[in-house]
Amino acid sequence: MRDKIIGMYSIFIGISVLAMWTLIILKGNVPEGKTELSFHLFSEFLMALVCIISGAFVIRKSSMGKHINMFGLGMVVYSVLNAAGYYGEKGSLAMMSIFIVLFILTLIAVFMHFLKKSSQ
């Protein structure tokens, strides 16, 4: 059950990142220059894809799923903490709070990978 929750969370995060950036780009609210944006989008899309793919692997109990997922969730930890600072600086307490909650949830998911199954 734990693996299914972590996998679903990872897939949710990946899809949410893709949706968020799609909306930002469509609205034209891109706050960065072209070069900076290109690198930022590449890293965010890579993170999203790693989370989606590894989340599916974790759900299917693939031997590499947990390791790839740890990499993806590590990317999420950095990304949401950075985003919290960005929105905090802009004075958006609501967005900052959302990213702090995602930071905490992601840390919980990472640490859940290390818990031993109690039924063994």
RAPEPE-V987494 format. One record per backbone hydrogen bond with DSSP energy under -1.0 kcal/mol. CO is the residue of the C=O (numbers start at 0). NH is the residue of the N-H. E is the energy in kcal/mol with one decimal. If there is no record, write none. Layout:
CO&NH&E / CO&NH&E
//
This chain:
0&4&-2.2 / 1&5&-2.4 / 2&6&-2.8 / 3&7&-2.6 / 4&8&-2.5 / 5&9&-2.5 / 6&10&-2.4 / 7&11&-2.6 / 8&12&-2.7 / 9&13&-2.4 / 10&14&-2.6 / 11&15&-2.5 / 12&16&-2.5 / 13&17&-2.0 / 14&18&-2.5 / 15&19&-2.9 / 16&20&-2.5 / 17&21&-1.9 / 18&22&-2.3 / 19&23&-2.5 / 20&24&-2.5 / 21&25&-2.6 / 22&26&-2.3 / 23&28&-1.9 / 32&36&-3.0 / 33&37&-2.3 / 34&38&-2.0 / 35&39&-2.5 / 36&40&-3.3 / 37&41&-2.2 / 38&42&-2.3 / 39&43&-2.5 / 40&44&-3.0 / 41&45&-2.4 / 42&46&-2.2 / 43&47&-2.4 / 44&48&-2.7 / 45&49&-2.7 / 46&50&-2.5 / 47&51&-2.5 / 48&52&-2.8 / 49&53&-2.6 / 50&54&-2.2 / 51&55&-1.9 / 52&56&-2.0 / 53&57&-2.7 / 54&58&-2.2 / 55&59&-2.0 / 56&61&-2.7 / 57&60&-1.2 / 63&67&-2.5 / 64&68&-2.6 / 65&69&-2.0 / 66&70&-1.5 / 67&71&-2.2 / 68&72&-3.1 / 69&73&-1.9 / 70&74&-1.8 / 71&75&-1.9 / 72&76&-2.4 / 73&77&-1.9 / 74&78&-2.5 / 75&79&-3.0 / 76&80&-1.7 / 77&81&-2.4 / 78&82&-2.5 / 79&83&-2.2 / 80&84&-1.7 / 81&85&-2.1 / 82&86&-2.8 / 83&87&-2.2 / 84&88&-2.3 / 85&89&-1.4 / 86&91&-2.6 / 87&90&-1.1 / 90&92&-1.2 / 91&95&-2.4 / 92&96&-2.5 / 93&97&-2.1 / 94&98&-2.3 / 95&99&-1.9 / 96&100&-2.4 / 97&101&-2.3 / 98&102&-2.0 / 99&103&-2.2 / 100&104&-2.8 / 101&105&-2.4 / 102&106&-2.2 / 103&107&-2.2 / 104&108&-2.2 / 105&109&-2.5 / 106&110&-2.6 / 107&111&-2.1 / 108&112&-1.0 / 116&119&-1.1
//
